Amino acid sequence: MFKKTLTVVLVIAFALALTLSFGGCGGKDKDDGGSDSLDISIGGPDAEGGDSGGSENTSGGNANTSGGGDADEPDLNYPIVRFVGNDEYPDNEFTRLIPKPDFPIESGETSANFFMFYAGTLSSADAKVYMGKLEKAGFKGVVDPIEEDDFVYFEGKNDTGYRATIMWTPDDGVLVTVDNK
């Protein structure tokens, strides 16, 4: 029971850290004439009602405010590319490591050091199937996977050190991340 509780606490802490790390990534950048995309950063579109102005946004500097330059925090000096739906699914070093989802993706982000996507309409069974596909793609579990009716979690690393996680809840859907930590 303690191990399960600890795992759930770590998962929540990871999700919160990931969410907060993207907080400085949104906002309004210059309009480069690109296609409109969903601003999925904390706070959403800016106060004037604009959107991100394109699918690529860059942070104006290192948004790491911890002062310590913690190696576990993402370097936000890389451009973050946002996408909406399966048609805009990117092709990069991260997406080539995982199976392309055969279910609807609502949105996602990618950068030089991570990739993530969100699908809100996935069932627990579908999340478990995708978790199995991550394992077949070479990601070996680094924590015991959780496969319950109201919570699915898997974190694995492949032989080259890339990490993939999947977290699913009935209210939030699924969040899949890949990074090179």
C-alpha positions as a LaTeX table, in Angstrom:
\begin{tabular}{lrrr}
\hline
Residue & $x$ (\AA) & $y$ (\AA) & $z$ (\AA) \\
\hline
Met1 & 0.00 & 0.00 & 0.00 \\
Phe2 & 2.85 & 2.38 & 0.87 \\
Lys3 & 4.54 & 1.73 & $-2.49$ \\
Lys4 & 1.30 & 2.47 & $-4.36$ \\
Thr5 & 0.72 & 5.66 & $-2.35$ \\
Leu6 & 4.30 & 6.76 & $-2.95$ \\
Thr7 & 3.95 & 6.08 & $-6.67$ \\
Val8 & 0.73 & 8.10 & $-6.89$ \\
Val9 & 2.36 & 11.00 & $-5.01$ \\
Leu10 & 5.35 & 10.90 & $-7.37$ \\
Val11 & 3.08 & 10.82 & $-10.41$ \\
Ile12 & 1.13 & 13.83 & $-9.17$ \\
Ala13 & 4.36 & 15.68 & $-8.39$ \\
Phe14 & 5.70 & 14.90 & $-11.87$ \\
Ala15 & 2.49 & 16.07 & $-13.54$ \\
Leu16 & 2.47 & 19.27 & $-11.47$ \\
Ala17 & 6.15 & 19.96 & $-12.24$ \\
Leu18 & 5.54 & 19.37 & $-15.94$ \\
Thr19 & 2.49 & 21.62 & $-15.94$ \\
Leu20 & 4.25 & 24.42 & $-14.07$ \\
Ser21 & 7.31 & 24.19 & $-16.30$ \\
Phe22 & 5.10 & 25.02 & $-19.30$ \\
Gly23 & 3.58 & 28.03 & $-17.52$ \\
Gly24 & 6.18 & 30.43 & $-18.91$ \\
Cys25 & 5.90 & 29.05 & $-22.42$ \\
Gly26 & 2.65 & 30.67 & $-23.50$ \\
Gly27 & 1.90 & 34.23 & $-24.26$ \\
Lys28 & 1.85 & 36.28 & $-27.41$ \\
Asp29 & 4.77 & 36.24 & $-29.80$ \\
Lys30 & 5.17 & 38.10 & $-33.08$ \\
Asp31 & 2.79 & 36.97 & $-35.79$ \\
Asp32 & 4.81 & 34.98 & $-38.30$ \\
Gly33 & 1.84 & 34.25 & $-40.53$ \\
Gly34 & 1.78 & 30.61 & $-39.46$ \\
Ser35 & $-1.33$ & 28.59 & $-38.83$ \\
Asp36 & $-3.30$ & 29.27 & $-35.71$ \\
Ser37 & $-2.85$ & 26.74 & $-32.96$ \\
Leu38 & $-4.31$ & 26.11 & $-29.56$ \\
Asp39 & $-2.50$ & 27.88 & $-26.72$ \\
Ile40 & $-2.41$ & 25.14 & $-24.08$ \\
Ser41 & $-0.16$ & 26.94 & $-21.63$ \\
Ile42 & $-1.34$ & 27.85 & $-18.17$ \\
Gly43 & $-3.45$ & 30.99 & $-18.38$ \\
Gly44 & $-4.43$ & 30.44 & $-22.02$ \\
Pro45 & $-4.52$ & 33.32 & $-24.49$ \\
Asp46 & $-3.32$ & 36.72 & $-23.40$ \\
Ala47 & $-5.62$ & 39.29 & $-21.82$ \\
Glu48 & $-6.22$ & 41.10 & $-25.12$ \\
Gly49 & $-7.93$ & 38.01 & $-26.51$ \\
Gly50 & $-5.19$ & 37.07 & $-28.98$ \\
Asp51 & $-3.76$ & 33.66 & $-29.51$ \\
Ser52 & $-0.21$ & 32.42 & $-29.89$ \\
Gly53 & $-0.05$ & 33.81 & $-33.43$ \\
Gly54 & 1.46 & 30.69 & $-34.90$ \\
Ser55 & 2.45 & 27.18 & $-34.12$ \\
Glu56 & 5.95 & 28.02 & $-32.92$ \\
Asn57 & 6.67 & 30.06 & $-29.80$ \\
Thr58 & 9.96 & 30.84 & $-28.16$ \\
Ser59 & 10.58 & 31.89 & $-24.63$ \\
Gly60 & 12.27 & 35.25 & $-24.25$ \\
Gly61 & 14.92 & 33.78 & $-22.00$ \\
Asn62 & 15.41 & 31.10 & $-19.45$ \\
Ala63 & 12.14 & 30.91 & $-17.54$ \\
Asn64 & 13.75 & 28.81 & $-14.82$ \\
Thr65 & 13.20 & 30.98 & $-11.77$ \\
Ser66 & 14.61 & 28.52 & $-9.23$ \\
Gly67 & 17.97 & 30.30 & $-9.39$ \\
Gly68 & 19.81 & 27.00 & $-9.07$ \\
Gly69 & 19.67 & 25.86 & $-12.69$ \\
Asp70 & 18.32 & 22.47 & $-11.64$ \\
Ala71 & 19.19 & 19.87 & $-14.29$ \\
Asp72 & 15.75 & 18.24 & $-13.90$ \\
Glu73 & 13.95 & 21.36 & $-15.08$ \\
Pro74 & 13.52 & 21.84 & $-18.83$ \\
Asp75 & 15.61 & 24.47 & $-20.59$ \\
Leu76 & 12.95 & 26.81 & $-21.96$ \\
Asn77 & 15.33 & 28.54 & $-24.39$ \\
Tyr78 & 14.26 & 26.09 & $-27.10$ \\
Pro79 & 11.30 & 26.89 & $-29.35$ \\
Ile80 & 8.16 & 25.03 & $-28.35$ \\
Val81 & 6.01 & 23.89 & $-31.25$ \\
Arg82 & 2.35 & 23.28 & $-30.48$ \\
Phe83 & 0.09 & 21.10 & $-32.58$ \\
Val84 & $-3.61$ & 20.24 & $-32.65$ \\
Gly85 & $-4.95$ & 16.90 & $-33.83$ \\
Asn86 & $-3.44$ & 13.89 & $-35.53$ \\
Asp87 & $-2.90$ & 15.69 & $-38.86$ \\
Glu88 & $-0.26$ & 17.95 & $-37.28$ \\
Tyr89 & 1.54 & 15.11 & $-35.44$ \\
Pro90 & 5.24 & 15.99 & $-35.74$ \\
Asp91 & 8.06 & 13.81 & $-37.02$ \\
Asn92 & 11.10 & 14.13 & $-34.75$ \\
Glu93 & 13.52 & 12.11 & $-32.62$ \\
Phe94 & 10.88 & 11.63 & $-29.90$ \\
Thr95 & 7.89 & 10.69 & $-32.06$ \\
Arg96 & 9.97 & 8.11 & $-33.92$ \\
Leu97 & 10.54 & 6.29 & $-30.61$ \\
Ile98 & 6.87 & 5.72 & $-29.78$ \\
Pro99 & 3.96 & 4.25 & $-31.71$ \\
Lys100 & 1.89 & 6.88 & $-33.51$ \\
Pro101 & $-1.46$ & 6.99 & $-31.72$ \\
Asp102 & $-4.41$ & 5.47 & $-33.57$ \\
Phe103 & $-6.82$ & 7.45 & $-31.40$ \\
Pro104 & $-7.74$ & 11.16 & $-31.61$ \\
Ile105 & $-5.13$ & 13.55 & $-30.21$ \\
Glu106 & $-6.47$ & 16.87 & $-28.96$ \\
Ser107 & $-3.20$ & 18.77 & $-28.65$ \\
Gly108 & 0.49 & 18.48 & $-28.00$ \\
Glu109 & 3.83 & 20.22 & $-27.75$ \\
Thr110 & 7.35 & 19.39 & $-28.80$ \\
Ser111 & 10.75 & 20.98 & $-28.37$ \\
Ala112 & 14.41 & 20.03 & $-28.62$ \\
Asn113 & 14.18 & 18.23 & $-25.28$ \\
Phe114 & 10.64 & 16.79 & $-24.99$ \\
Phe115 & 7.45 & 15.72 & $-26.72$ \\
Met116 & 3.97 & 15.39 & $-25.24$ \\
Phe117 & 0.40 & 14.91 & $-26.36$ \\
Tyr118 & $-3.01$ & 14.94 & $-24.73$ \\
Ala119 & $-6.06$ & 12.86 & $-25.66$ \\
Gly120 & $-9.14$ & 13.45 & $-23.54$ \\
Thr121 & $-11.45$ & 10.84 & $-25.05$ \\
Leu122 & $-9.40$ & 7.75 & $-24.26$ \\
Ser123 & $-10.78$ & 4.93 & $-22.09$ \\
Ser124 & $-8.84$ & 3.08 & $-19.41$ \\
Ala125 & $-8.65$ & 0.03 & $-21.69$ \\
Asp126 & $-7.26$ & 2.15 & $-24.56$ \\
Ala127 & $-4.65$ & 3.71 & $-22.23$ \\
Lys128 & $-3.57$ & 0.23 & $-21.12$ \\
Val129 & $-3.25$ & $-0.90$ & $-24.76$ \\
Tyr130 & $-1.07$ & 2.12 & $-25.58$ \\
Met131 & 1.00 & 1.44 & $-22.45$ \\
Gly132 & 1.65 & $-2.06$ & $-23.84$ \\
Lys133 & 2.70 & $-0.53$ & $-27.17$ \\
Leu134 & 5.23 & 1.67 & $-25.34$ \\
Glu135 & 6.66 & $-1.45$ & $-23.71$ \\
Lys136 & 6.85 & $-3.24$ & $-27.09$ \\
Ala137 & 8.65 & $-0.17$ & $-28.48$ \\
Gly138 & 11.46 & $-0.84$ & $-25.99$ \\
Phe139 & 10.50 & 1.20 & $-22.93$ \\
Lys140 & 11.16 & $-0.88$ & $-19.84$ \\
Gly141 & 9.32 & 0.11 & $-16.66$ \\
Val142 & 11.34 & 2.00 & $-14.06$ \\
Val143 & 8.44 & 1.92 & $-11.58$ \\
Asp144 & 5.68 & $-0.63$ & $-11.20$ \\
Pro145 & 2.91 & 0.27 & $-13.66$ \\
Ile146 & $-0.49$ & 1.11 & $-12.22$ \\
Glu147 & $-3.45$ & $-0.34$ & $-14.10$ \\
Glu148 & $-6.70$ & 0.42 & $-12.32$ \\
Asp149 & $-10.18$ & 1.44 & $-13.44$ \\
Asp150 & $-9.61$ & 5.06 & $-12.40$ \\
Phe151 & $-5.86$ & 5.50 & $-12.86$ \\
Val152 & $-3.26$ & 4.21 & $-15.32$ \\
Tyr153 & 0.43 & 5.11 & $-15.07$ \\
Phe154 & 3.58 & 3.83 & $-16.71$ \\
Glu155 & 7.09 & 5.25 & $-16.82$ \\
Gly156 & 9.79 & 3.50 & $-18.80$ \\
Lys157 & 13.24 & 4.07 & $-20.27$ \\
Asn158 & 14.67 & 2.63 & $-23.43$ \\
Asp159 & 18.23 & 1.39 & $-23.99$ \\
Thr160 & 19.41 & 4.83 & $-25.16$ \\
Gly161 & 18.09 & 6.66 & $-22.07$ \\
Tyr162 & 14.89 & 8.18 & $-23.43$ \\
Arg163 & 11.98 & 8.21 & $-20.98$ \\
Ala164 & 8.31 & 7.73 & $-21.88$ \\
Thr165 & 5.40 & 8.18 & $-19.50$ \\
Ile166 & 1.68 & 7.70 & $-19.82$ \\
Met167 & $-0.82$ & 8.90 & $-17.23$ \\
Trp168 & $-4.59$ & 8.44 & $-17.56$ \\
Thr169 & $-7.56$ & 9.38 & $-15.36$ \\
Pro170 & $-11.26$ & 9.25 & $-16.29$ \\
Asp171 & $-11.70$ & 13.00 & $-15.82$ \\
Asp172 & $-8.53$ & 14.16 & $-17.58$ \\
Gly173 & $-7.88$ & 11.59 & $-20.31$ \\
Val174 & $-4.32$ & 10.65 & $-21.16$ \\
Leu175 & $-1.06$ & 12.57 & $-21.16$ \\
Val176 & 1.92 & 10.95 & $-22.89$ \\
Thr177 & 5.41 & 12.44 & $-22.60$ \\
Val178 & 8.79 & 11.52 & $-24.04$ \\
Asp179 & 12.05 & 13.19 & $-23.06$ \\
Asn180 & 15.77 & 12.50 & $-23.03$ \\
Lys181 & 16.45 & 12.70 & $-19.29$ \\
\hline
\end{tabular}
